Amino acid sequence: MKTPQNQRESAQTLALRALAWLLADEELTGLFLGATGASPADLRARAQDADFHLAILDFLLMDDQWVVAFCDGQGLPYTAPMQARAALGGTEEWH
């Protein structure tokens, strides 16, 4: 059984995996930077920032096709990003 701390660490890791996935696609990188207001320099500086992890997952969860592509590429269930978002303190319900 995972402890809340382990769940949070797993969620943070998933958020960073999602960031790497987003950055591998030039179009998604531009969309992410525009949507979050982050600069390319912020990506490294904020990589360990919990609020930034939330922003990454919120962005990914905006489009079901992105979720499917990310999860397929990472070998994850489609519910993983939403579960990670919840583990990081997300209270909003995503569809």
The first five atom37 places (N, CA, C, CB, O) and aatype in JSON, in Angstrom:
{
  "aatype": [12, 11, 16, 14, 5, 2, 5, 1, 6, 15, 0, 5, 16, 10, 0, 10, 1, 0, 10, 0, 17, 10, 10, 0, 3, 6, 6, 10, 16, 7, 10, 13, 10, 7, 0, 16, 7, 0, 15, 14, 0, 3, 10, 1, 0, 1, 0, 5, 3, 0, 3, 13, 8, 10, 0, 9, 10, 3, 13, 10, 10, 12, 3, 3, 5, 17, 19, 19, 0, 13, 4, 3, 7, 5, 7, 10, 14, 18, 16, 0, 14, 12, 5, 0, 1, 0, 0, 10, 7, 7, 16, 6, 6, 17, 8],
  "atom_mask": [
    [1, 1, 1, 1, 1],
    [1, 1, 1, 1, 1],
    [1, 1, 1, 1, 1],
    [1, 1, 1, 1, 1],
    [1, 1, 1, 1, 1],
    [1, 1, 1, 1, 1],
    [1, 1, 1, 1, 1],
    [1, 1, 1, 1, 1],
    [1, 1, 1, 1, 1],
    [1, 1, 1, 1, 1],
    [1, 1, 1, 1, 1],
    [1, 1, 1, 1, 1],
    [1, 1, 1, 1, 1],
    [1, 1, 1, 1, 1],
    [1, 1, 1, 1, 1],
    [1, 1, 1, 1, 1],
    [1, 1, 1, 1, 1],
    [1, 1, 1, 1, 1],
    [1, 1, 1, 1, 1],
    [1, 1, 1, 1, 1],
    [1, 1, 1, 1, 1],
    [1, 1, 1, 1, 1],
    [1, 1, 1, 1, 1],
    [1, 1, 1, 1, 1],
    [1, 1, 1, 1, 1],
    [1, 1, 1, 1, 1],
    [1, 1, 1, 1, 1],
    [1, 1, 1, 1, 1],
    [1, 1, 1, 1, 1],
    [1, 1, 1, 0, 1],
    [1, 1, 1, 1, 1],
    [1, 1, 1, 1, 1],
    [1, 1, 1, 1, 1],
    [1, 1, 1, 0, 1],
    [1, 1, 1, 1, 1],
    [1, 1, 1, 1, 1],
    [1, 1, 1, 0, 1],
    [1, 1, 1, 1, 1],
    [1, 1, 1, 1, 1],
    [1, 1, 1, 1, 1],
    [1, 1, 1, 1, 1],
    [1, 1, 1, 1, 1],
    [1, 1, 1, 1, 1],
    [1, 1, 1, 1, 1],
    [1, 1, 1, 1, 1],
    [1, 1, 1, 1, 1],
    [1, 1, 1, 1, 1],
    [1, 1, 1, 1, 1],
    [1, 1, 1, 1, 1],
    [1, 1, 1, 1, 1],
    [1, 1, 1, 1, 1],
    [1, 1, 1, 1, 1],
    [1, 1, 1, 1, 1],
    [1, 1, 1, 1, 1],
    [1, 1, 1, 1, 1],
    [1, 1, 1, 1, 1],
    [1, 1, 1, 1, 1],
    [1, 1, 1, 1, 1],
    [1, 1, 1, 1, 1],
    [1, 1, 1, 1, 1],
    [1, 1, 1, 1, 1],
    [1, 1, 1, 1, 1],
    [1, 1, 1, 1, 1],
    [1, 1, 1, 1, 1],
    [1, 1, 1, 1, 1],
    [1, 1, 1, 1, 1],
    [1, 1, 1, 1, 1],
    [1, 1, 1, 1, 1],
    [1, 1, 1, 1, 1],
    [1, 1, 1, 1, 1],
    [1, 1, 1, 1, 1],
    [1, 1, 1, 1, 1],
    [1, 1, 1, 0, 1],
    [1, 1, 1, 1, 1],
    [1, 1, 1, 0, 1],
    [1, 1, 1, 1, 1],
    [1, 1, 1, 1, 1],
    [1, 1, 1, 1, 1],
    [1, 1, 1, 1, 1],
    [1, 1, 1, 1, 1],
    [1, 1, 1, 1, 1],
    [1, 1, 1, 1, 1],
    [1, 1, 1, 1, 1],
    [1, 1, 1, 1, 1],
    [1, 1, 1, 1, 1],
    [1, 1, 1, 1, 1],
    [1, 1, 1, 1, 1],
    [1, 1, 1, 1, 1],
    [1, 1, 1, 0, 1],
    [1, 1, 1, 0, 1],
    [1, 1, 1, 1, 1],
    [1, 1, 1, 1, 1],
    [1, 1, 1, 1, 1],
    [1, 1, 1, 1, 1],
    [1, 1, 1, 1, 1]
  ],
  "atom_positions": [
    [[0.84, -1.19, 0.0], [0.0, 0.0, 0.0], [0.89, 1.25, 0.0], [-0.96, 0.0, 1.24], [1.84, 1.36, 0.78]],
    [[0.57, 2.16, -0.87], [1.36, 3.39, -0.97], [0.94, 4.37, 0.11], [1.21, 4.02, -2.37], [-0.25, 4.57, 0.37]],
    [[1.93, 4.98, 0.73], [1.66, 6.03, 1.7], [1.36, 7.32, 0.94], [2.87, 6.23, 2.68], [1.69, 7.43, -0.24]],
    [[0.74, 8.29, 1.61], [0.49, 9.58, 0.93], [1.77, 10.19, 0.36], [-0.16, 10.57, 1.88], [1.75, 10.77, -0.72]],
    [[2.89, 10.05, 1.08], [4.17, 10.59, 0.59], [4.61, 9.87, -0.67], [5.26, 10.47, 1.68], [5.07, 10.51, -1.62]],
    [[4.47, 8.55, -0.69], [4.84, 7.77, -1.88], [3.94, 8.13, -3.06], [4.75, 6.26, -1.6], [4.41, 8.23, -4.19]],
    [[2.65, 8.33, -2.8], [1.73, 8.72, -3.86], [2.12, 10.07, -4.43], [0.29, 8.76, -3.34], [2.1, 10.26, -5.65]],
    [[2.47, 11.0, -3.56], [2.87, 12.33, -4.01], [4.15, 12.26, -4.84], [3.07, 13.26, -2.8], [4.25, 12.9, -5.89]],
    [[5.12, 11.48, -4.39], [6.36, 11.34, -5.14], [6.12, 10.68, -6.49], [7.38, 10.53, -4.34], [6.72, 11.09, -7.49]],
    [[5.26, 9.69, -6.54], [4.92, 9.04, -7.82], [4.22, 10.03, -8.74], [4.02, 7.81, -7.58], [4.47, 10.03, -9.95]],
    [[3.35, 10.86, -8.17], [2.64, 11.86, -8.97], [3.6, 12.9, -9.52], [1.56, 12.53, -8.13], [3.47, 13.33, -10.66]],
    [[4.57, 13.31, -8.71], [5.56, 14.28, -9.17], [6.4, 13.69, -10.3], [6.47, 14.72, -8.0], [6.72, 14.37, -11.27]],
    [[6.76, 12.43, -10.16], [7.52, 11.75, -11.21], [6.71, 11.68, -12.49], [7.93, 10.34, -10.75], [7.24, 11.91, -13.58]],
    [[5.43, 11.36, -12.38], [4.58, 11.29, -13.56], [4.48, 12.67, -14.22], [3.18, 10.77, -13.19], [4.5, 12.77, -15.45]],
    [[4.37, 13.72, -13.42], [4.31, 15.08, -13.97], [5.58, 15.4, -14.75], [4.1, 16.12, -12.85], [5.51, 16.01, -15.82]],
    [[6.72, 15.0, -14.23], [7.98, 15.26, -14.95], [8.08, 14.42, -16.22], [9.17, 14.97, -14.04], [8.63, 14.87, -17.22]],
    [[7.55, 13.21, -16.17], [7.49, 12.39, -17.4], [6.59, 13.06, -18.42], [6.98, 10.96, -17.08], [6.89, 13.07, -19.62]],
    [[5.49, 13.62, -17.96], [4.58, 14.33, -18.86], [5.26, 15.56, -19.46], [3.29, 14.74, -18.12], [5.08, 15.86, -20.64]],
    [[6.03, 16.26, -18.64], [6.76, 17.42, -19.16], [7.74, 17.0, -20.24], [7.52, 18.14, -18.02], [7.81, 17.64, -21.29]],
    [[8.48, 15.94, -20.01], [9.42, 15.45, -21.03], [8.69, 15.07, -22.3], [10.22, 14.24, -20.49], [9.16, 15.34, -23.4]],
    [[7.52, 14.44, -22.15], [6.72, 14.05, -23.31], [6.26, 15.3, -24.07], [5.5, 13.21, -22.87], [6.32, 15.33, -25.3]],
    [[5.8, 16.31, -23.34], [5.35, 17.55, -23.99], [6.49, 18.23, -24.74], [4.76, 18.51, -22.94], [6.31, 18.73, -25.85]],
    [[7.67, 18.24, -24.12], [8.81, 18.93, -24.71], [9.35, 18.22, -25.95], [9.91, 19.07, -23.69], [10.07, 18.82, -26.75]],
    [[9.01, 16.97, -26.11], [9.44, 16.23, -27.29], [8.64, 16.63, -28.53], [9.3, 14.72, -27.06], [9.0, 16.27, -29.65]],
    [[7.57, 17.37, -28.33], [6.71, 17.82, -29.44], [6.75, 19.34, -29.48], [5.23, 17.29, -29.27], [6.26, 20.01, -28.57]],
    [[7.33, 19.88, -30.53], [7.51, 21.33, -30.64], [6.19, 22.1, -30.54], [8.2, 21.67, -31.94], [6.13, 23.14, -29.89]],
    [[5.15, 21.59, -31.18], [3.85, 22.27, -31.15], [3.28, 22.28, -29.73], [2.86, 21.58, -32.12], [2.81, 23.31, -29.25]],
    [[3.34, 21.13, -29.05], [2.83, 21.06, -27.69], [3.66, 21.92, -26.74], [2.81, 19.61, -27.2], [3.13, 22.5, -25.8]],
    [[4.96, 21.98, -26.98], [5.81, 22.83, -26.15], [5.35, 24.27, -26.23], [7.29, 22.71, -26.58], [5.21, 24.94, -25.21]],
    [[5.12, 24.75, -27.45], [4.65, 26.12, -27.63], [3.3, 26.36, -26.97], [0.0, 0.0, 0.0], [3.08, 27.39, -26.34]],
    [[2.4, 25.4, -27.13], [1.09, 25.52, -26.5], [1.21, 25.54, -24.98], [0.18, 24.37, -26.94], [0.55, 26.33, -24.31]],
    [[2.06, 24.67, -24.44], [2.25, 24.6, -23.0], [2.82, 25.91, -22.46], [3.16, 23.43, -22.63], [2.32, 26.46, -21.48]],
    [[3.87, 26.41, -23.11], [4.47, 27.66, -22.66], [3.47, 28.8, -22.73], [5.7, 27.99, -23.51], [3.41, 29.63, -21.82]],
    [[2.68, 28.85, -23.79], [1.68, 29.89, -23.92], [0.58, 29.77, -22.88], [0.0, 0.0, 0.0], [0.14, 30.78, -22.32]],
    [[0.13, 28.56, -22.62], [-0.97, 28.35, -21.68], [-0.55, 28.61, -20.23], [-1.49, 26.92, -21.8], [-1.35, 29.1, -19.43]],
    [[0.69, 28.3, -19.9], [1.14, 28.44, -18.52], [1.84, 29.77, -18.25], [2.07, 27.31, -18.17], [2.0, 30.18, -17.1]],
    [[2.26, 30.44, -19.32], [3.01, 31.68, -19.14], [4.46, 31.43, -18.77], [0.0, 0.0, 0.0], [5.19, 32.36, -18.44]],
    [[4.87, 30.16, -18.82], [6.25, 29.81, -18.49], [7.16, 30.14, -19.66], [6.36, 28.3, -18.12], [6.74, 30.15, -20.82]],
    [[8.41, 30.42, -19.34], [9.41, 30.63, -20.37], [10.26, 29.36, -20.46], [10.31, 31.88, -20.06], [10.22, 28.52, -19.56]],
    [[11.02, 29.2, -21.54], [11.9, 28.03, -21.61], [12.83, 27.92, -20.39], [12.74, 28.09, -22.88], [13.12, 26.82, -19.94]],
    [[13.3, 29.05, -19.87], [14.17, 29.03, -18.69], [13.43, 28.52, -17.45], [14.74, 30.43, -18.43], [14.03, 27.9, -16.57]],
    [[12.12, 28.78, -17.39], [11.33, 28.32, -16.25], [11.25, 26.81, -16.18], [9.93, 28.91, -16.32], [11.09, 26.25, -15.09]],
    [[11.35, 26.13, -17.3], [11.17, 24.68, -17.32], [12.16, 23.99, -16.4], [11.33, 24.15, -18.74], [11.79, 23.11, -15.63]],
    [[13.4, 24.39, -16.47], [14.42, 23.78, -15.6], [14.3, 24.33, -14.18], [15.85, 24.05, -16.17], [14.38, 23.57, -13.21]],
    [[14.12, 25.63, -14.06], [14.09, 26.27, -12.75], [12.92, 25.79, -11.9], [14.02, 27.78, -12.91], [13.03, 25.7, -10.68]],
    [[11.81, 25.47, -12.55], [10.6, 25.1, -11.8], [10.32, 23.6, -11.83], [9.41, 25.84, -12.34], [9.24, 23.17, -11.41]],
    [[11.25, 22.81, -12.31], [11.01, 21.37, -12.45], [10.68, 20.68, -11.13], [12.22, 20.7, -13.06], [10.0, 19.66, -11.14]],
    [[11.12, 21.21, -10.01], [10.83, 20.6, -8.71], [9.72, 21.33, -7.95], [12.09, 20.57, -7.87], [9.47, 21.04, -6.78]],
    [[9.08, 22.27, -8.59], [8.02, 23.08, -7.98], [6.68, 22.36, -8.06], [7.93, 24.47, -8.67], [6.22, 22.03, -9.15]],
    [[6.05, 22.12, -6.92], [4.78, 21.39, -6.87], [3.69, 22.09, -7.68], [4.33, 21.22, -5.41], [2.89, 21.43, -8.34]],
    [[3.66, 23.41, -7.64], [2.65, 24.13, -8.42], [2.88, 23.94, -9.92], [2.67, 25.63, -8.08], [1.92, 23.87, -10.69]],
    [[4.13, 23.85, -10.3], [4.44, 23.63, -11.72], [4.01, 22.22, -12.14], [5.96, 23.83, -11.97], [3.55, 22.03, -13.26]],
    [[4.17, 21.26, -11.25], [3.69, 19.9, -11.54], [2.19, 19.9, -11.79], [4.04, 18.93, -10.38], [1.71, 19.23, -12.69]],
    [[1.46, 20.66, -10.99], [0.02, 20.79, -11.19], [-0.28, 21.4, -12.56], [-0.62, 21.64, -10.08], [-1.18, 20.94, -13.26]],
    [[0.48, 22.43, -12.93], [0.26, 23.08, -14.22], [0.51, 22.12, -15.38], [1.18, 24.31, -14.36], [-0.21, 22.13, -16.37]],
    [[1.54, 21.29, -15.24], [1.85, 20.31, -16.28], [0.69, 19.34, -16.44], [3.16, 19.53, -15.94], [0.22, 19.1, -17.56]],
    [[0.22, 18.79, -15.33], [-0.88, 17.82, -15.4], [-2.18, 18.48, -15.84], [-1.08, 17.14, -14.05], [-2.94, 17.89, -16.61]],
    [[-2.44, 19.69, -15.37], [-3.65, 20.4, -15.82], [-3.62, 20.59, -17.33], [-3.76, 21.77, -15.12], [-4.64, 20.39, -18.0]],
    [[-2.47, 20.96, -17.86], [-2.35, 21.15, -19.3], [-2.59, 19.83, -20.03], [-0.97, 21.71, -19.67], [-3.37, 19.79, -20.98]],
    [[-1.95, 18.78, -19.61], [-2.11, 17.48, -20.25], [-3.57, 17.04, -20.24], [-1.24, 16.42, -19.56], [-4.08, 16.5, -21.22]],
    [[-4.24, 17.27, -19.12], [-5.63, 16.83, -18.97], [-6.63, 17.66, -19.77], [-6.01, 16.86, -17.52], [-7.82, 17.34, -19.81]],
    [[-6.16, 18.72, -20.41], [-7.05, 19.55, -21.23], [-7.54, 18.84, -22.48], [-6.34, 20.83, -21.62], [-8.56, 19.22, -23.04]],
    [[-6.83, 17.82, -22.92], [-7.18, 17.18, -24.19], [-7.06, 15.66, -24.04], [-6.26, 17.69, -25.33], [-5.99, 15.13, -23.74]],
    [[-8.16, 14.98, -24.26], [-8.17, 13.52, -24.12], [-7.17, 12.85, -25.07], [-9.56, 12.97, -24.39], [-6.58, 11.83, -24.72]],
    [[-6.97, 13.41, -26.25], [-6.02, 12.82, -27.19], [-4.6, 12.9, -26.65], [-6.1, 13.54, -28.56], [-3.8, 11.99, -26.87]],
    [[-4.28, 13.98, -25.95], [-2.96, 14.1, -25.35], [-2.79, 13.05, -24.26], [-2.74, 15.52, -24.78], [-1.74, 12.41, -24.15]],
    [[-3.84, 12.88, -23.45], [-3.78, 11.89, -22.37], [-3.54, 10.5, -22.95], [-5.08, 11.9, -21.53], [-2.69, 9.75, -22.48]],
    [[-4.3, 10.16, -23.98], [-4.17, 8.84, -24.61], [-2.77, 8.66, -25.19], [-5.24, 8.65, -25.71], [-2.14, 7.63, -24.98]],
    [[-2.29, 9.66, -25.92], [-0.96, 9.55, -26.53], [0.13, 9.44, -25.47], [-0.69, 10.78, -27.44], [1.04, 8.62, -25.59]],
    [[0.04, 10.25, -24.44], [1.03, 10.18, -23.35], [1.0, 8.82, -22.67], [0.78, 11.29, -22.32], [2.04, 8.19, -22.5]],
    [[-0.18, 8.38, -22.29], [-0.29, 7.11, -21.57], [0.12, 5.93, -22.44], [-1.73, 6.91, -21.08], [0.79, 5.01, -21.96]],
    [[-0.26, 5.95, -23.71], [0.17, 4.88, -24.61], [1.69, 4.85, -24.73], [-0.48, 5.06, -26.01], [2.3, 3.78, -24.71]],
    [[2.29, 6.0, -24.86], [3.74, 6.09, -25.0], [4.5, 5.71, -23.74], [0.0, 0.0, 0.0], [5.65, 5.28, -23.81]],
    [[3.85, 5.86, -22.6], [4.51, 5.58, -21.32], [4.08, 4.24, -20.72], [4.21, 6.69, -20.33], [4.59, 3.82, -19.68]],
    [[3.14, 3.57, -21.39], [2.66, 2.29, -20.86], [1.85, 2.45, -19.59], [0.0, 0.0, 0.0], [1.93, 1.61, -18.69]],
    [[1.08, 3.52, -19.51], [0.3, 3.82, -18.32], [-1.19, 3.68, -18.6], [0.61, 5.24, -17.82], [-1.62, 3.82, -19.74]],
    [[-1.98, 3.41, -17.57], [-3.43, 3.43, -17.76], [-3.88, 4.87, -17.99], [-4.17, 2.81, -16.53], [-3.24, 5.82, -17.52]],
    [[-4.98, 5.03, -18.71], [-5.45, 6.37, -19.05], [-5.86, 7.19, -17.83], [-6.62, 6.28, -20.0], [-5.97, 8.42, -17.92]],
    [[-6.08, 6.56, -16.73], [-6.46, 7.26, -15.51], [-5.26, 7.8, -14.73], [-7.27, 6.34, -14.62], [-5.43, 8.56, -13.78]],
    [[-4.05, 7.42, -15.11], [-2.85, 7.79, -14.35], [-2.67, 9.3, -14.21], [-1.63, 7.21, -15.02], [-2.4, 9.76, -13.1]],
    [[-2.81, 10.11, -15.27], [-2.63, 11.55, -15.08], [-3.66, 12.16, -14.12], [-2.71, 12.26, -16.42], [-3.31, 13.03, -13.31]],
    [[-4.88, 11.72, -14.19], [-5.91, 12.25, -13.31], [-5.64, 11.84, -11.85], [-7.3, 11.76, -13.76], [-5.83, 12.64, -10.93]],
    [[-5.2, 10.6, -11.66], [-4.86, 10.14, -10.32], [-3.66, 10.91, -9.77], [-4.56, 8.63, -10.32], [-3.64, 11.26, -8.59]],
    [[-2.69, 11.18, -10.62], [-1.53, 11.96, -10.19], [-1.95, 13.38, -9.82], [-0.45, 11.99, -11.3], [-1.48, 13.93, -8.83]],
    [[-2.83, 13.94, -10.62], [-3.33, 15.3, -10.34], [-4.01, 15.33, -8.98], [-4.31, 15.77, -11.45], [-3.8, 16.26, -8.2]],
    [[-4.81, 14.34, -8.69], [-5.5, 14.27, -7.4], [-4.5, 14.09, -6.26], [-6.52, 13.11, -7.41], [-4.68, 14.68, -5.19]],
    [[-3.47, 13.3, -6.46], [-2.47, 13.05, -5.42], [-1.67, 14.31, -5.09], [-1.52, 11.94, -5.85], [-1.13, 14.45, -4.0]],
    [[-1.6, 15.22, -6.05], [-0.87, 16.47, -5.84], [-1.75, 17.57, -5.26], [-0.26, 16.95, -7.14], [-1.33, 18.72, -5.13]],
    [[-2.96, 17.21, -4.91], [-3.85, 18.19, -4.3], [-4.92, 18.7, -5.22], [0.0, 0.0, 0.0], [-5.61, 19.67, -4.91]],
    [[-5.08, 18.06, -6.36], [-6.12, 18.47, -7.28], [-7.49, 18.1, -6.76], [0.0, 0.0, 0.0], [-7.75, 16.95, -6.4]],
    [[-8.36, 19.08, -6.72], [-9.72, 18.83, -6.27], [-10.73, 18.98, -7.38], [-10.07, 19.75, -5.13], [-11.9, 18.63, -7.22]],
    [[-10.28, 19.5, -8.5], [-11.19, 19.67, -9.62], [-11.46, 18.34, -10.28], [-10.64, 20.67, -10.63], [-10.6, 17.46, -10.33]],
    [[-12.65, 18.21, -10.79], [-13.01, 16.96, -11.48], [-12.77, 17.14, -12.97], [-14.5, 16.56, -11.21], [-13.23, 18.11, -13.57]],
    [[-12.04, 16.19, -13.57], [-11.73, 16.23, -15.0], [-12.51, 15.15, -15.7], [-10.21, 16.07, -15.25], [-12.76, 14.08, -15.14]],
    [[-12.88, 15.43, -16.93], [-13.62, 14.46, -17.74], [-12.8, 14.05, -18.93], [-14.96, 15.03, -18.21], [-13.25, 13.24, -19.74]]
  ]
}
